[in-house]
Amino acid sequence: MSDENNQPFFNIQRIYLKDMSLEQPNSPAIFLEQDMPSVEVEVDVKAERLAESVVEIIVTGTVTAKVKEKVALLI
């Protein structure tokens, strides 16, 4: 029983959005295209210790949708 009490644990203290952008550089003409878009998703995770028992986890994501090599959507 004492082993269960000594197990490491974590609590999520806060969730926040630092930065976000949406770009549609070829709108509205891109929506006249008949081809299906190709979608690319990139995710990166980093950790930064802020104090002895506080760690900031940074999740960065990028979604790019293209139609015929033209960017339709970038988030």
Backbone torsions as a table, in degrees:
resi	resn	phi	psi	omega
1	MET	NA	-35.8	-177.3
2	SER	-67.2	-27.5	177.2
3	ASP	-63.7	-36.0	179.0
4	GLU	-65.3	-34.1	-179.5
5	ASN	-74.3	-20.9	-177.2
6	ASN	-96.4	4.8	-179.1
7	GLN	-70.8	140.1	176.5
8	PRO	-65.8	151.5	178.0
9	PHE	-145.3	167.2	175.6
10	PHE	-141.7	156.3	175.5
11	ASN	-126.7	136.6	172.5
12	ILE	-81.2	117.6	-177.3
13	GLN	-87.5	-45.4	-176.7
14	ARG	-147.6	150.7	169.9
15	ILE	-127.7	127.8	-177.4
16	TYR	-146.8	160.3	179.1
17	LEU	-109.6	115.8	-179.5
18	LYS	-82.5	-40.2	-173.2
19	ASP	-155.9	142.4	175.3
20	MET	-154.2	143.9	175.6
21	SER	-143.5	153.9	177.1
22	LEU	-132.2	125.7	178.3
23	GLU	-126.0	135.7	174.2
24	GLN	-133.1	73.0	-170.0
25	PRO	-65.9	-21.8	-177.4
26	ASN	-112.0	20.1	178.0
27	SER	-83.3	150.7	-1.8
28	PRO	-89.6	-4.3	-174.9
29	ALA	-60.2	-32.6	-177.6
30	ILE	-60.4	-26.7	-177.7
31	PHE	-77.2	-6.1	174.5
32	LEU	-84.5	-13.9	179.0
33	GLU	-66.6	145.4	-178.7
34	GLN	-96.3	-16.5	-178.0
35	ASP	-72.3	152.5	175.5
36	MET	-74.4	142.0	179.0
37	PRO	-75.6	150.8	169.0
38	SER	-96.2	141.0	-175.9
39	VAL	-122.9	131.9	177.8
40	GLU	-121.3	131.2	-179.9
41	VAL	-121.5	127.6	177.0
42	GLU	-121.4	135.1	178.6
43	VAL	-132.7	135.8	177.8
44	ASP	-133.4	141.4	179.8
45	VAL	-127.9	130.6	177.4
46	LYS	-131.7	155.2	177.2
47	ALA	-126.2	140.5	178.9
48	GLU	-136.2	122.6	178.9
49	ARG	-77.8	123.5	-179.7
50	LEU	-98.9	-29.6	178.6
51	ALA	-155.1	179.3	-177.9
52	GLU	-52.0	-43.8	-176.7
53	SER	-120.3	22.0	-179.4
54	VAL	-126.9	122.5	178.8
55	VAL	-126.1	129.9	175.7
56	GLU	-93.9	126.0	175.6
57	ILE	-102.6	123.1	-176.9
58	ILE	-109.1	118.3	178.3
59	VAL	-109.7	120.5	179.7
60	THR	-114.5	130.9	179.3
61	GLY	-133.3	144.2	176.6
62	THR	-133.9	130.7	175.8
63	VAL	-120.1	125.2	178.9
64	THR	-123.9	126.4	175.1
65	ALA	-115.2	129.7	-179.4
66	LYS	-126.9	146.5	172.3
67	VAL	-124.4	118.8	-178.5
68	LYS	51.2	46.9	178.4
69	GLU	68.4	2.3	175.0
70	LYS	-97.6	135.0	-179.5
71	VAL	-72.7	123.2	176.4
72	ALA	-94.2	-36.3	-173.9
73	LEU	-154.1	135.4	176.6
74	LEU	-137.1	117.3	179.1
75	ILE	-119.5	NA	NA
